């Protein structure tokens, strides 16, 4: 009599990540507190603040403190050095606006978000804004590098 056996499935993405992160959440990354800029901030100040804090991306907030977009500090600095940007220009001129289309729903990343969810989000995005559950405050900015550093620290 022939035995029926089901072929072994490779480990899923979730089980692999779950093992890698051991149940950790975004809060465990120990991200530095975020800072954000108003749309009216001069790019010279934005670059200065970013380098003081070693940040690559800075959220840009509207008048009601709602995130409107972000500034890529490396791109901004390159434009400044190439004399394509004036130090007194406002960050709003160089920010990348968040896509708020209904076809791309907002993904909520909070301190309680599992790292495997963050990793999946970062597969399609350069960084994640970490907010409170009500999306009223930007608490941090997480990148793939933060995940790599976390894994290497944990061994």
N, C-alpha and C positions, 0 to 999 in steps of 0.2 A: 504494500500500500504506500503510495507516494505521500510524503508529508507536504503540507502546504505551509509555506512560510512567507511572511511579508518582508519585502526588502527593507533594510535599515535606511531610514531617512537621515540625511546629514543634519547636524544640530542646526536649529533655527537661529536666525539673527538674534532674536530675543534671548534665547538660552545662552548663546555665546556672550552677548553683552552682559547678561545678568551675572555670569561667572566673572567676567572682567571687572565689573563694578561692584560686585558683592552687595547689591541692594542699596548702594549709596544714592543720594539725591543731590540736587544742585547746591544746596547749602553746604554740603561736604567739600565742595571745591574751594571754599574759603576765598571767594572772589573779593577784590577790593571794592569798597563802596563806589557806586557809579556817580558820575557827575554828568550833567547835561548842560547844554548851552541854549540860550534863547536865539531865535532867528536873527536878532540884531547884533550879535557878538561879532567883533572884528576877527578876521581869520588869523591875524598875528597873535592875538590872545588865545585863540583856540589851539594853535600849534604849541604855544608856550605851555598851556595847561596840560595838553596831551603828553608832552615830553616829560613834564614834571612827574606825571603819574604813570608813565610808560603805557599809555593807551593807544591802540591802533584805530579805534572807532569811537566816535562821540555822538550820543543821541542828541538830536535837536528838538526842542520842545516849542509848542505854540504858546499863545498867551494864557490858555487854560491849563498849561503844563501837560498837555497831551502830546505824546511823541509824534512828530511829523515826518521825521526822517533821521538821517545820520550823516556825519562827515567822516570820510576815509582820510585819516591824517596823513598817510603816506602819499596819496594822490594830491592832497592839498599842498603839502610841502613841495612836491615836485613842480606843481604849477607856479608856486611862489618863486622857487629857485630859477625856473625858466622864464620868469618875468611875465607870466600869463595871468597872474593874480596880484592885486595890490594889497598890501598889508592891512589897509583900512576897509577893504571889501567886507561885506557881511557874510556870515556862514550860510545864510539862506541862498546865496548865489551859487554855492558849490555843494550844497547838500543833495544827497540822494533821497528822494521821497519814498516813503513806504507805500506799497501797493495796497490800497484799501478796497480792491474789487471784491464783489460777492463771490467770484469764482476762486478767490484765494483767501479763505477764512483765516482770521488771526489765530495763531497758535499761542496759547498761554503757557509761558515758562515761568514758574515760580520757584522759590527755594525748596518746595516739596516735590518738584518734578523729578522722577527717576532719571539717572544719568543715561540709561539706555534710550529714553525718549529724547533727551537732549541730543544725543549722538545722532539719532535718526533725523532730527530737525536740522542739524548742522551738515548733514549730507547734501542738503539743497540750499543752505544759507551760510553766509560767511560768519555770522555771529548771531547770538540770541540776546534779546533784551530780557533780563530777569526782572519781573514786576511782582507786586503784591497781587493777591487773588482778585482784587477789584480793578486792577490795571490802573491804579491812581498814581503809583510811584514807581520810578525806575530804580531798582535796587542794585543792579550790576549788569555787566556785559560779559557773556561767556563765549569762548571760541573753542575750536577743535584743539588748539594748543593747551588750553586749560584742562581739557579732558586727558590729553597725553601726559601733562605734568602730574595730574592726579594719579593716573595709573602707575607712572614711574615712581612716585613717592610711596605708593602702597606696596610696590614690589610684587 
